[in-house]
Amino acid sequence: MTTPRKPRALFLSPEAPVAGAGGGGLRSASLLEYLRAKYDVQVFSFTLPHHSKSTIARAWRNGWRFLRGVPPLLDRFSGFEAQLASVLDRHYDLAVIEHFWCAPYARALRPHCDRLVLDLHNIESRLAETHARATPNLESIAMRRFAAAYRRLEREWLPQFDLLLVTSGDDRRRVNHPNAVVYPNALPEIPRPASLSTNVAESHSIIFSGNLEYHPNVEAVRWFAAQIWPRIRDRAPGLTCTLAGRNEHAVRAIVAASAGITLTGPIDDAIATLAGAKVCVVPLLSGSGTRFKILEAWAAARAVVSTTLGAEGLGAVDGQHLLIADDAASFANAVVRLLDDSALRRRLGDAGRALYLDRFTWPAAWRALETAGI
């Protein structure tokens, strides 16, 4: 008796789909693990040519992109049709493209698959729009141009897909597509940090985590260091602030004059690191999708202070799962309030962890894929 053929899937990702490679890699890793349980999956990713990260080289590349009206990441990941064609030697029941940056590869994949899915980690037009509002001068002008380009490209490419995966109900309302399914960002099921079970004392510190080269995080650090941190330090002597994450060089100059702010560089265990602080801060002024840094803080059962935009799409209630503050004085007040009230810190941390366990573990997120028939 022959074993039935497992359905075939192609998974096209512009970045490594692995946990530990940042939020994008973590979302892709979750989706890929689900697919591998049901499909014979072929993974395709690009071999990118080296390009310089010097200020001059970046300015030249992005200036040329500005003149052409081509967003940077879409430009960076274009032109690999020949690489892709070399692996398209079979028919696929399902093809999944990660990130809008790679949406134009739908043209190459469509003849080779029965169902074509685009996983939107962000709504790129909104990410560029919020970036434009949060940055001054020439960068803001460039981001407005790229936002307009993304809107045009979204109108062109999103209808080419049979199904869109989006991170939240907010993003589903932003896309004009009849088959958009909320597949939330999520984490593996993580045990409650051991330090919380053994009554290890919290350090007198607050923490911000993430890839510190990612432009929303750079903007957040700049605003926090200049306008929020001085207000907190005046009222909480001896408090320290940790900026945890890779590419710390991108913000070192921004915080160089801010006493009490330290940089860790890459961290091996984000949950354990977050669990050691009293409060996690998310002072984001731009972004799209939903924030893994809040999910990680909730998994660590830590209290969170965030802007409205930072907490967007998670269904969190101000005062129940976290505290929301959108100006510098209110943000500082919320942090100091939590520093002074250990019972409130514990209550918010426990409520956040309960929400994470209910909605934002991988098995919880996979229910949306089952419902969508993937």
ChimeraX attribute file (.defattr): number of C-alpha atoms within 10 A of each C-alpha:
attribute: neighborCount
match mode: 1-to-1
recipient: residues
	/A:1	3
	/A:2	4
	/A:3	5
	/A:4	6
	/A:5	8
	/A:6	12
	/A:7	13
	/A:8	19
	/A:9	24
	/A:10	26
	/A:11	20
	/A:12	23
	/A:13	21
	/A:14	20
	/A:15	17
	/A:16	18
	/A:17	25
	/A:18	17
	/A:19	16
	/A:20	16
	/A:21	15
	/A:22	17
	/A:23	22
	/A:24	22
	/A:25	18
	/A:26	21
	/A:27	25
	/A:28	25
	/A:29	20
	/A:30	22
	/A:31	22
	/A:32	18
	/A:33	15
	/A:34	17
	/A:35	21
	/A:36	13
	/A:37	10
	/A:38	13
	/A:39	19
	/A:40	16
	/A:41	20
	/A:42	15
	/A:43	15
	/A:44	17
	/A:45	16
	/A:46	15
	/A:47	11
	/A:48	10
	/A:49	6
	/A:50	6
	/A:51	10
	/A:52	9
	/A:53	9
	/A:54	8
	/A:55	8
	/A:56	10
	/A:57	12
	/A:58	13
	/A:59	12
	/A:60	11
	/A:61	15
	/A:62	18
	/A:63	14
	/A:64	13
	/A:65	16
	/A:66	18
	/A:67	10
	/A:68	11
	/A:69	18
	/A:70	20
	/A:71	24
	/A:72	16
	/A:73	14
	/A:74	16
	/A:75	15
	/A:76	16
	/A:77	15
	/A:78	14
	/A:79	12
	/A:80	14
	/A:81	13
	/A:82	9
	/A:83	13
	/A:84	16
	/A:85	11
	/A:86	8
	/A:87	12
	/A:88	15
	/A:89	8
	/A:90	9
	/A:91	16
	/A:92	23
	/A:93	16
	/A:94	21
	/A:95	23
	/A:96	27
	/A:97	26
	/A:98	25
	/A:99	22
	/A:100	22
	/A:101	22
	/A:102	20
	/A:103	24
	/A:104	20
	/A:105	18
	/A:106	19
	/A:107	12
	/A:108	14
	/A:109	24
	/A:110	15
	/A:111	11
	/A:112	18
	/A:113	18
	/A:114	14
	/A:115	17
	/A:116	22
	/A:117	22
	/A:118	25
	/A:119	23
	/A:120	24
	/A:121	24
	/A:122	19
	/A:123	22
	/A:124	25
	/A:125	24
	/A:126	20
	/A:127	19
	/A:128	26
	/A:129	21
	/A:130	21
	/A:131	24
	/A:132	22
	/A:133	15
	/A:134	18
	/A:135	17
	/A:136	10
	/A:137	8
	/A:138	10
	/A:139	14
	/A:140	18
	/A:141	15
	/A:142	20
	/A:143	22
	/A:144	19
	/A:145	20
	/A:146	25
	/A:147	24
	/A:148	18
	/A:149	19
	/A:150	25
	/A:151	15
	/A:152	12
	/A:153	19
	/A:154	19
	/A:155	13
	/A:156	12
	/A:157	16
	/A:158	21
	/A:159	15
	/A:160	18
	/A:161	19
	/A:162	15
	/A:163	21
	/A:164	23
	/A:165	23
	/A:166	26
	/A:167	26
	/A:168	22
	/A:169	18
	/A:170	17
	/A:171	23
	/A:172	20
	/A:173	11
	/A:174	12
	/A:175	17
	/A:176	12
	/A:177	17
	/A:178	11
	/A:179	14
	/A:180	23
	/A:181	21
	/A:182	19
	/A:183	25
	/A:184	25
	/A:185	27
	/A:186	27
	/A:187	25
	/A:188	15
	/A:189	14
	/A:190	13
	/A:191	9
	/A:192	16
	/A:193	17
	/A:194	12
	/A:195	14
	/A:196	16
	/A:197	8
	/A:198	8
	/A:199	8
	/A:200	10
	/A:201	11
	/A:202	14
	/A:203	12
	/A:204	16
	/A:205	19
	/A:206	23
	/A:207	23
	/A:208	26
	/A:209	25
	/A:210	24
	/A:211	22
	/A:212	26
	/A:213	16
	/A:214	12
	/A:215	15
	/A:216	24
	/A:217	23
	/A:218	20
	/A:219	21
	/A:220	20
	/A:221	25
	/A:222	17
	/A:223	19
	/A:224	22
	/A:225	19
	/A:226	15
	/A:227	16
	/A:228	21
	/A:229	23
	/A:230	15
	/A:231	18
	/A:232	19
	/A:233	17
	/A:234	10
	/A:235	12
	/A:236	16
	/A:237	10
	/A:238	10
	/A:239	16
	/A:240	18
	/A:241	23
	/A:242	19
	/A:243	23
	/A:244	22
	/A:245	20
	/A:246	19
	/A:247	17
	/A:248	19
	/A:249	12
	/A:250	15
	/A:251	18
	/A:252	16
	/A:253	11
	/A:254	16
	/A:255	18
	/A:256	12
	/A:257	11
	/A:258	14
	/A:259	13
	/A:260	16
	/A:261	19
	/A:262	16
	/A:263	19
	/A:264	13
	/A:265	15
	/A:266	17
	/A:267	15
	/A:268	10
	/A:269	9
	/A:270	19
	/A:271	22
	/A:272	19
	/A:273	17
	/A:274	26
	/A:275	27
	/A:276	21
	/A:277	23
	/A:278	23
	/A:279	26
	/A:280	27
	/A:281	27
	/A:282	28
	/A:283	29
	/A:284	23
	/A:285	23
	/A:286	23
	/A:287	23
	/A:288	25
	/A:289	26
	/A:290	25
	/A:291	22
	/A:292	20
	/A:293	23
	/A:294	26
	/A:295	24
	/A:296	24
	/A:297	29
	/A:298	30
	/A:299	31
	/A:300	29
	/A:301	26
	/A:302	30
	/A:303	32
	/A:304	29
	/A:305	27
	/A:306	24
	/A:307	21
	/A:308	17
	/A:309	21
	/A:310	27
	/A:311	26
	/A:312	19
	/A:313	18
	/A:314	22
	/A:315	13
	/A:316	16
	/A:317	12
	/A:318	15
	/A:319	12
	/A:320	14
	/A:321	23
	/A:322	25
	/A:323	23
	/A:324	23
	/A:325	21
	/A:326	16
	/A:327	13
	/A:328	19
	/A:329	14
	/A:330	14
	/A:331	26
	/A:332	22
	/A:333	16
	/A:334	20
	/A:335	25
	/A:336	17
	/A:337	14
	/A:338	20
	/A:339	19
	/A:340	11
	/A:341	10
	/A:342	12
	/A:343	10
	/A:344	17
	/A:345	20
	/A:346	16
	/A:347	18
	/A:348	23
	/A:349	26
	/A:350	20
	/A:351	19
	/A:352	28
	/A:353	23
	/A:354	16
	/A:355	19
	/A:356	25
	/A:357	21
	/A:358	12
	/A:359	18
	/A:360	25
	/A:361	21
	/A:362	21
	/A:363	17
	/A:364	19
	/A:365	22
	/A:366	21
	/A:367	13
	/A:368	16
	/A:369	17
	/A:370	10
	/A:371	9
	/A:372	15
	/A:373	7
	/A:374	15
